[in-house]
């Protein structure tokens, strides 16, 4: 399938290490995919679901000890610990390779090694990167065929001399004590062993598209970010694009597939991507452009319903792989928070009989669906544009009960970088006004930045200098609470009202109120038509209370202290301005 000597040499080295019984190249054809599905069903690795109700859909259970990403087993291996920085787990590369080679040695004996060439990004796009993943899991192969553009197309992309990210995965014994997900940025290499859960083994996703790509972007002058991309079409037919970064449990996928409220007639929302954005400056017009490097969605199933995310639910109705959800007796799937009531009898994610009176969950809380992006009813016509889409606004957000207002705009690019760098969410639900534990997650990249985060902040500052027409930067908080612990903002589709104000600010159509933290909306400029929400509640949503911000500034300073002299001066300057504004 290829004459690329780099590929062939590496493949021979890896074969000698893992010693597979045979090797199968993945060509991307429907015929091969169908044959692999049948093989996986025959071996018990996958279960065929009801093909009349869920055509092309299959089910997989992971081991009980292997159900989520494992941050404590995830490493960045750079020549020095300082290069990895204080927010990453580090290991010396030579020592790590030595340890891993012992684990990988003979790990595929008696098994088939699948060779998956894949593209992150569209074919022929200047944004795109090619990887090759070696794995002994058909489950991984079938997921990668959904999540990436895989097969001969990737080998054609790199040709006879092109480079690629070297990805090695072995299920081995699925032993949590010897589970490692390791990145070698300087070698453009990812090794994962003793896991079979998607987040640890679909190496094109967080591993390549964020950890390795963030390092490549730093070195090559572009950005890899944990961001959704969506287009907003107004009643005049004009489409503007935004990116947005949120920590987990802040409604990122829901926002990416938002359905406009009935009162905002003529508005449409188009999904470009729900999780990852790669951004480059277009020299032709001086704007920042973004692509979604992925080909599918790897979404959390529990809580996904017609109310929370109708478009995501529709996306899972065909050619989807479900992992660790519940299987009903008719061969369809269910999870907590589904539209349908709980089945009277089913098989849970542990392969045990389940009825509603059981105390255990039917689906694992982190159970997943892997669905083709093309299934999404609101997928953008531009989602595969090799040149990406022009970004008007960058949005950061978090889950804050009392501190952050509904929306505010940064004063300029550097202030926006500071706003992103101080992003935080409360890890416990706030009740009766009590505030949860604050977890800092700069740009929602804390677990995914492949190098020193101080250098990452500096890269953001430097990128700003390279963008003649910079996107405006904003912060949103859908989770502000009242004194009784109630959410003050309705969220979901009504978040479009805030996005619309953001775009009007980008166009200079509305004024704003200057505050110590940035620019806030005037009440009259927010479209609240059809909402049952009082002036007092809006005032509370847009309030900036000194006591909460003074407390938060202390937390920001404590977090920044760990970066030492790597913290850019521009961030320090913004910190000083914020302190002065609340003095």
C-alpha positions in Angstrom: 0.0 0.0 0.0 3.0 2.3 0.3 6.6 2.7 -0.7 7.4 5.2 2.0 10.6 3.9 3.5 10.0 5.7 6.8 6.7 3.9 7.2 8.1 0.5 6.2 11.2 0.7 8.4 9.2 1.7 11.4 6.6 -1.0 10.8 9.4 -3.7 10.7 10.8 -2.4 14.0 7.4 -2.5 15.7 6.6 -6.0 14.3 9.9 -7.2 15.8 8.9 -5.7 19.1 5.2 -6.9 19.5 5.6 -10.1 17.4 2.1 -10.3 15.8 0.8 -13.6 14.2 -0.1 -11.6 11.1 -0.5 -8.1 9.8 -3.5 -6.5 8.1 -3.4 -3.1 6.4 -6.6 -1.0 6.7 -7.5 0.3 3.3 -10.7 2.3 4.2 -13.0 0.2 2.0 -16.6 -0.7 2.9 -15.9 -4.3 2.1 -13.0 -4.5 4.7 -15.0 -2.6 7.3 -17.9 -5.1 6.9 -15.6 -8.1 7.2 -14.1 -6.7 10.4 -17.5 -6.1 11.9 -18.4 -9.7 11.2 -15.2 -10.9 12.7 -15.6 -8.8 15.8 -19.2 -10.1 16.3 -18.0 -13.7 15.8 -15.3 -13.3 18.4 -17.6 -11.5 20.9 -15.6 -8.3 20.8 -18.7 -6.5 19.5 -22.4 -7.1 19.6 -24.6 -6.4 16.5 -27.5 -4.2 17.5 -31.0 -4.2 16.0 -30.2 -3.5 12.3 -33.8 -2.5 11.5 -33.9 0.2 14.2 -30.2 1.0 14.4 -28.7 0.2 10.9 -24.9 -0.3 11.0 -24.8 0.1 14.8 -22.7 -2.1 17.1 -22.0 -2.4 20.8 -18.8 -2.9 22.8 -18.1 -3.4 26.5 -14.7 -2.4 28.0 -13.2 -4.0 31.1 -14.7 -2.8 34.4 -11.2 -1.3 35.2 -11.0 0.5 31.8 -13.8 3.0 31.4 -12.2 6.4 31.1 -9.1 8.5 30.3 -6.5 8.0 33.0 -4.6 11.3 33.6 -2.3 9.8 36.2 -1.1 7.2 33.6 -0.6 9.8 30.8 2.9 11.1 30.3 4.7 13.7 28.2 8.3 12.5 27.7 10.6 15.4 26.8 14.4 15.5 27.2 14.0 17.6 30.4 11.2 17.7 33.0 11.0 21.5 32.6 10.0 21.2 28.9 7.0 19.1 30.0 6.1 21.7 32.6 4.4 21.5 36.0 1.0 20.5 34.7 2.1 17.3 32.9 3.3 13.9 34.2 6.9 13.5 33.0 9.3 10.6 32.4 12.8 10.5 30.9 12.3 9.4 27.3 15.1 6.8 27.3 13.9 5.3 30.6 10.3 5.3 29.4 11.1 3.6 26.1 13.0 1.0 28.0 10.1 0.3 30.4 7.5 0.3 27.6 9.5 -2.0 25.3 9.4 -4.6 28.1 5.6 -4.3 28.3 5.2 -4.3 24.5 7.6 -7.2 23.9 5.6 -10.0 22.4 2.3 -8.3 23.3 0.7 -9.3 20.0 1.8 -12.9 19.9 -1.1 -15.0 18.5 -2.9 -11.8 17.6 -3.4 -9.7 14.4 -1.7 -6.3 14.1 -3.9 -3.8 12.2 -2.1 -1.0 10.4 -4.4 2.1 10.3 -3.1 5.0 8.2 -5.3 8.0 9.0 -5.6 11.7 8.3 -6.5 14.3 10.9 -8.2 17.0 8.8 -9.5 17.0 5.2 -7.6 15.3 2.4 -5.1 17.8 0.8 -5.7 20.4 3.5 -2.6 22.6 4.5 -3.9 22.1 8.1 -3.9 18.2 8.0 -1.5 15.8 9.7 -1.1 12.0 9.0 -0.7 9.3 11.6 -0.4 5.6 11.5 -1.8 3.6 14.4 -0.8 -0.1 15.0 -3.2 -1.9 17.2 -4.4 -5.4 18.0 -8.0 -4.3 18.5 -10.8 -4.5 15.9 -12.8 -2.1 18.1 -10.0 0.5 17.7 -10.0 -0.1 13.9 -13.7 0.4 13.6 -13.7 3.5 15.8 -10.8 5.0 13.9 -12.7 4.5 10.6 -15.4 6.7 12.1 -13.3 9.3 13.9 -10.6 9.8 11.1 -10.2 9.7 7.4 -8.5 6.3 7.4 -7.0 4.0 4.8 -5.2 4.4 1.5 -6.0 8.1 1.4 -3.6 8.7 4.3 -0.7 6.9 2.6 -1.4 8.9 -0.6 -1.3 12.1 1.5 2.3 11.4 2.8 3.6 9.9 -0.5 7.0 8.3 -0.6 8.9 10.7 1.7 6.3 12.3 4.0 6.4 12.2 7.8 3.7 10.9 10.1 2.9 10.5 13.7 3.9 7.0 14.9 1.1 5.5 17.1 1.5 2.1 18.8 -1.3 0.5 20.8 -1.6 -3.0 22.4 -4.5 -4.2 24.6 -2.0 -6.6 26.2 -3.6 -7.7 29.5 -5.7 -4.5 30.2 -3.8 -4.3 33.4 -4.4 -1.0 35.2 -1.1 -1.2 37.1 0.8 -1.3 33.8 -1.4 1.0 31.8 0.4 3.9 30.1 -0.5 6.5 27.5 2.8 8.1 26.6 3.7 11.0 24.2 7.1 11.7 22.8 6.7 15.1 21.2 10.2 15.4 19.8 9.8 11.9 18.2 6.2 12.6 17.0 5.4 9.3 18.7 2.5 8.0 20.9 2.5 4.6 22.7 -0.5 3.2 24.6 -0.6 -0.1 26.4 -3.0 -2.1 28.7 -6.1 -0.2 27.8 -8.9 -0.8 25.4 -11.1 2.3 26.2 -11.5 4.8 23.4 -10.1 7.9 25.1 -6.8 6.0 25.7 -6.5 4.1 22.5 -8.0 6.1 19.6 -4.7 7.8 19.3 -5.8 10.3 16.6 -8.0 12.0 19.1 -6.7 13.7 22.3 -3.2 12.2 21.9 -2.4 13.4 18.4 -5.0 16.1 17.8 -4.2 17.9 21.0 -1.1 16.8 22.9 1.2 16.2 19.9 -0.5 18.8 17.7 -0.2 21.5 20.4 3.5 20.9 20.4 3.7 20.8 16.6 1.6 24.0 16.4 4.0 25.7 18.9 7.0 24.8 16.7 5.3 25.5 13.4 3.3 28.6 14.1 -0.3 27.4 14.5 -2.7 26.3 17.3 -4.3 23.1 18.3 -7.1 23.8 20.8 -9.8 21.9 22.8 -12.6 23.9 21.1 -15.9 23.4 19.3 -16.4 25.3 16.0 -19.9 26.4 15.0 -21.5 28.7 12.4 -24.4 31.0 13.1 -26.6 32.0 10.2 -28.7 35.1 10.7 -32.1 35.7 9.0 -30.3 37.5 6.2 -28.4 34.3 5.3 -25.0 35.5 6.6 -22.9 32.9 8.4 -20.3 33.8 11.0 -18.1 31.3 12.8 -17.0 31.1 16.4 -14.8 28.7 18.4 -15.4 27.9 22.1 -13.4 26.2 24.9 -15.1 24.7 27.9 -13.9 22.3 30.6 -15.8 19.0 30.9 -19.5 19.1 32.0 -20.0 22.6 30.7 -22.2 21.8 27.7 -19.7 22.0 24.9 -21.3 19.4 22.6 -24.7 20.8 23.3 -23.6 24.2 22.2 -21.9 22.8 19.1 -25.2 21.4 18.0 -27.5 24.1 19.4 -31.1 24.4 18.1 -32.3 28.0 18.1 -35.2 29.0 20.3 -38.6 29.3 18.5 -38.6 33.1 19.1 -35.4 33.6 17.1 -36.9 33.0 13.7 -34.6 32.7 10.7 -31.5 31.8 12.7 -29.7 28.6 12.1 -26.7 27.0 13.8 -24.2 24.8 11.8 -21.8 22.4 13.4 -18.2 22.4 12.1 -16.8 20.5 15.1 -17.7 19.6 18.7 -14.3 19.0 20.4 -11.1 20.1 18.6 -10.0 23.0 16.5 -6.8 23.6 14.6 -6.3 27.2 13.8 -4.0 29.0 11.3 -3.6 32.5 10.0 -4.7 32.9 6.4 -2.1 35.2 4.7 -4.6 36.1 2.0 -7.0 38.0 4.3 -5.2 38.1 7.6 -7.9 36.3 9.5 -7.7 33.2 11.8 -9.2 30.1 10.2 -10.2 26.9 11.9 -10.7 23.3 10.9 -12.2 20.3 12.8 -9.5 17.6 12.3 -11.9 14.8 13.3 -14.3 12.9 11.1 -16.8 11.8 13.8 -18.1 12.5 17.4 -16.9 10.5 20.5 -19.7 11.7 22.8 -20.9 10.9 26.3 -24.2 9.1 26.1 -25.8 9.6 29.5 -27.8 12.8 29.6 -28.0 13.0 25.8 -31.7 13.4 24.9 -34.0 15.4 22.6 -34.1 18.2 25.2 -30.3 18.4 25.9 -29.0 17.6 22.4 -31.5 16.4 19.8 -29.0 16.7 16.9 -26.5 14.5 18.8 -29.2 11.9 19.4 -30.1 11.8 15.8 -26.4 11.4 14.8 -26.3 8.1 16.7 -29.2 6.4 14.7 -26.9 4.7 12.2 -23.3 3.5 11.7 -22.6 4.2 15.3 -20.6 2.2 17.9 -21.9 2.4 21.4 -19.6 1.6 24.4 -20.7 0.7 27.9 -24.4 1.8 27.5 -27.3 -0.5 28.3 -28.8 -2.9 25.8 -32.5 -3.4 25.7 -34.1 -6.8 25.0 -35.0 -5.7 21.4 -31.3 -5.0 20.6 -31.5 -1.2 21.0 -29.7 1.0 23.5 -30.6 3.0 26.5 -28.9 5.2 29.1 -29.8 7.4 32.0 -31.2 10.7 30.7 -32.5 9.1 27.5 -35.9 10.2 26.0 -37.4 6.8 26.7 -38.3 5.6 30.2 -36.1 3.0 31.7 -36.6 -0.5 30.2 -38.4 -3.0 32.4 -35.7 -5.5 31.6 -32.3 -5.1 29.9 -28.6 -6.0 30.0 -26.4 -3.4 31.7 -22.9 -2.3 30.8 -21.4 -5.0 33.0 -23.3 -7.7 31.0 -25.6 -8.3 33.9 -29.4 -8.5 33.9 -30.8 -5.1 34.8 -34.3 -3.9 36.0 -35.3 -0.4 37.2 -35.3 -1.5 40.8 -31.6 -2.1 40.8 -29.4 0.4 42.6 -26.7 0.2 39.9 -26.7 2.4 36.8 -27.7 0.6 33.6 -25.1 2.6 31.6 -21.7 3.6 32.8 -21.7 7.4 33.5 -18.9 7.8 30.9 -20.4 5.5 28.4 -19.9 6.6 24.8 -21.1 6.8 21.2 -18.8 7.0 18.2 -20.9 8.5 15.4 -19.9 9.8 11.9 -20.0 13.7 11.8 -21.8 13.4 8.5 -24.8 11.9 10.4 -25.4 15.2 12.2 -28.5 17.0 10.9 -26.9 20.4 11.4 -23.4 19.6 10.0 -22.0 22.6 8.2 -21.5 22.6 4.5 -18.1 23.9 5.2 -17.0 21.3 7.8 -14.6 19.6 5.3 -13.4 22.8 3.7 -9.6 22.2 3.4 -9.0 25.9 4.1 -11.2 26.0 7.2 -13.7 28.7 8.2 -12.9 32.3 9.3 -13.3 32.9 13.1 -15.0 36.0 14.3 -15.0 35.2 18.0 -13.2 33.0 20.5 -15.2 32.1 23.6 -14.0 30.7 26.9 -16.3 29.4 29.6 -16.7 27.7 32.9 -19.2 26.6 35.5 -19.2 29.3 38.2 -22.1 29.8 40.6 -21.4 33.3 41.7 -18.2 34.8 40.2 -18.4 35.1 36.4 -21.3 37.0 34.8 -23.4 35.5 31.9 -21.0 37.0 29.3 -18.2 39.6 29.1 -15.8 40.7 26.4 -12.0 41.0 26.8 -10.5 44.4 26.2 -8.0 43.1 23.7 -6.1 40.0 22.6 -3.7 39.9 25.5 -6.5 40.4 28.0 -8.4 37.6 26.2 -5.4 35.3 26.6 -5.5 36.1 30.3 -9.2 35.4 30.5 -8.6 32.0 28.9 -5.6 31.3 31.1 -7.7 31.9 34.3 -10.6 29.8 33.2 -12.1 27.7 35.9 -15.0 25.5 36.8 -16.5 24.4 40.1 -16.2 20.6 40.4 -19.1 20.2 42.8 -22.6 21.4 42.1 -23.4 24.6 44.0 -26.5 24.3 46.2 -28.2 26.9 48.3 -25.5 29.4 47.3 -22.6 27.3 48.4 -19.7 27.3 46.0 -18.0 24.1 44.8 -14.3 23.5 44.6 -12.6 25.6 41.9 -10.5 23.7 39.3 -8.3 25.8 37.1 -8.3 24.6 33.5 -6.6 27.2 31.2 -8.3 27.2 27.7 -9.7 23.7 28.7 -6.2 22.4 27.8 -4.9 21.4 31.2 -4.9 17.7 30.5 -4.0 18.1 26.8 -1.2 20.6 26.4 1.9 18.7 25.1 4.5 21.0 26.5 5.1 23.6 29.2 1.9 25.6 29.8 3.8 28.8 30.4 5.2 28.4 26.9 1.7 27.7 25.7 0.5 31.0 27.1 3.4 32.7 25.4 2.5 31.0 22.1 -1.0 32.5 22.4 0.5 36.0 23.0 2.8 35.5 20.0 0.0 34.2 17.7 -2.0 37.4 18.4 0.8 39.4 16.9 0.6 37.3 13.7 -3.2 37.9 13.1 -3.9 41.2 11.4 -7.6 40.8 11.9 -7.9 39.2 15.3 -11.1 37.5 16.5 -12.6 39.2 19.6 -12.4 37.1 22.8 -15.2 36.5 25.3 -16.1 34.6 28.4 -19.5 33.0 29.1 -21.0 31.3 32.1 -24.4 29.5 31.6 -24.3 28.3 35.2 -24.8 31.4 37.4 -27.0 30.5 40.4 -29.4 32.4 42.6 -29.4 32.4 46.4 -31.5 29.3 46.5 -29.1 27.4 44.3 -31.3 27.7 41.2 -29.8 28.3 37.7 -30.6 31.8 36.6 -30.2 31.3 32.9 -32.2 28.8 30.9 -29.3 27.6 28.8 -29.5 25.1 25.9 -31.0 26.8 22.8 -31.4 30.1 24.6 -27.6 30.4 24.7 -27.9 31.6 21.1 -29.1 34.9 22.5 -25.7 35.4 24.1 -23.8 34.3 21.0 -25.9 36.8 18.9 -24.8 39.6 21.2 -21.2 38.4 20.9 -21.4 38.6 17.1 -23.0 42.0 17.2 -20.1 43.2 19.3 -17.7 41.8 16.7 -19.5 43.8 14.1 -19.6 47.0 16.3 -23.4 47.0 16.2 -23.9 47.4 19.9 -22.2 49.3 22.7 -21.2 47.7 26.0 -20.6 48.6 29.7 -17.0 48.8 30.8 -16.4 47.0 34.1 -13.3 45.9 36.1 -13.2 42.6 34.2 -14.1 43.7 30.7 -17.1 44.8 28.6 -20.6 43.6 29.6 -23.8 43.8 27.6 -26.4 46.5 28.2 -29.6 44.8 29.2 -31.5 46.2 26.2 -29.0 44.7 23.8 -29.7 41.1 24.8 -32.6 39.5 22.9 -34.8 38.2 25.7 -38.0 38.0 23.6 -40.2 35.1 24.8 -38.2 34.5 27.9 -39.9 34.5 31.3 -37.0 36.2 33.1 -37.2 39.3 35.3 -35.1 42.5 35.3 -33.8 41.5 38.7 -32.5 38.1 37.4 -30.8 39.8 34.4 -29.2 42.3 36.8 -27.9 39.4 38.8 -26.6 37.5 35.7 -24.7 40.6 34.6 -23.4 41.6 38.1 -19.7 41.7 38.9 -19.3 41.3 42.7 -16.0 42.5 44.2 -15.9 39.9 47.1 -16.1 36.9 44.7 -13.5 38.4 42.3 -11.0 39.3 45.1 -11.3 35.7 46.2 -10.8 34.4 42.7 -7.8 36.6 42.0 -6.1 34.9 45.0 -6.8 31.6 43.4 -5.5 32.8 40.0 -2.2 34.0 41.6 -1.7 30.7 43.4 -2.3 28.8 40.1 0.1 31.0 38.1 2.8 30.7 40.8 3.6 27.2 39.6 4.8 28.5 36.2 7.6 30.6 37.7 9.7 32.6 35.2 7.9 30.9 32.3 4.8 32.9 33.0 4.7 35.6 30.2 5.1 39.2 31.3 1.8 40.0 29.5 -0.1 37.6 31.8 1.5 39.2 34.8 0.6 42.7 33.5 -3.1 41.6 33.1 -3.1 40.1 36.6 -1.8 43.4 38.0 -4.5 45.4 36.1 -7.3 43.1 37.4 -6.0 43.5 41.0 -5.9 47.3 40.6 -9.4 47.4 39.1 -10.7 45.8 42.3 -8.5 47.7 44.7 
